[in-house]
Amino acid sequence: MNLNLITYSIYILITVFIIIKVGLICYKNGNIFVAHLVPDDKDFCLRINNMLLIGYYLINIGYTVITLSGWTTINSISQMVESLSKHTAIIICILAILHYFNLFWITKFIKNIK
């Protein structure tokens, strides 16, 4: 029995939930960094932060959907759990790397401004 469609659905639900949750946390806490870069215009800071959030969602959800094309056929529950674990872990690692990469560049940019 081919369990790919069930696995895809579970994978999409899990990863989109994680992506949205992390995006909202970064959005709320990111206002401080953006406000530090542009201290005089709060409205502009909010717009920049909104654009960063939208870009974050598009990149990560798009990557999540694109990865589905490379999956092999899943024929058992154990394969399903293994595949879900592996692909979800990859997405979580990519989110962490992107987060630290962004923090590195933002702090470097802030230091250059001072």
N, C-alpha and C positions, 0 to 999 in steps of 0.2 A: 504494500500500500504506500503510495506516494504522499508524504506528509509535508511537502514543501509549502503549500498554500497556508496551512495552519502555522507552520514555523515562521513564514514571512509575516503573517499577521501579528503573531506574538512579538516578533523581533521589532516590527515597526512600532507597536504600542509601547514596548519597553524603552526603545531608544528615543522616540519622540518625547516621551515623558521625561526622560533624563535630560535631553537637550533643552526642553522648555524650562524645566526646573533650574538647571544651571544658568541658562540665559537670563531668567528673571533675577536670580541672585547676583549675577554679574552686572545686570542693568541697574539694580538698586544700589549696589556698592560702587559701581563705576562712575556715578555722578560726581563723586569727590575728586577723582582723577581728572575728569574732563573739566570740572569747575576750576581746578588748579591750573590747567593749561590755558583756559580763557576765563579769567576771573571777573571780567566786567560785564559779561553778557550771559545771564542765566538762561534766557530763552534759547540762545544759540547752543549752549551746552546741552540742553534737553534734546534739541533736534539732532545734534551730533550723536548723543547716546542712543536715541531712537534708531538712527541709521546704522550704528554699530550693531544693535540688537537684531535688526532686520537682516543685515548681512550675515550675522552669526547664524541665524535660523536658516537662511537660504543655503549657506555653505554646508552646514552640518546635516540638515535634513536631506538635501540633495545628495550628499555623499552616502548617507544611509540607504537611500533608495537605489543609487547606482551600484552599491555593493551586492545587491540581490542577484544581479546577473551572473556573478561569478560563483554562486553556490552550486554544490553538487546535489544530486538527488538524495533525499532523506527518506529512508525506508523503515526506520524504527524509532521508538521513543528515545532510546539512548543516543542515537545519532542526532535527534532533534535537540536534546538537552546540550549535547556537546557543541553543536553548531551555534545554538543560541548563546551559550557561554562564551565561546570564542569570539564571535562577531560583536557581541555586546562589550566584551573586554577591550576589543580593538577600538570601538567608538569612544569608550571612556578614556582610554589612553590618549587618543587623538585630542579629545577635549582638554585633558590636562596639559598636554604639550602646547596646544594653542593658547591656553590661558597663561601659562608661564612665559611663553614667547611674547604675548601681548604685554604682560607686566614688565618684562625686561625692556621692551622698546619704549613703553610709556615712561618708566623711571629714568631711562637714559635720556629721553627727550626733555623731561622735567629738569634734570641736572644740567643739560645744555642751556636751558633758558635762564637759569640762575646765574 
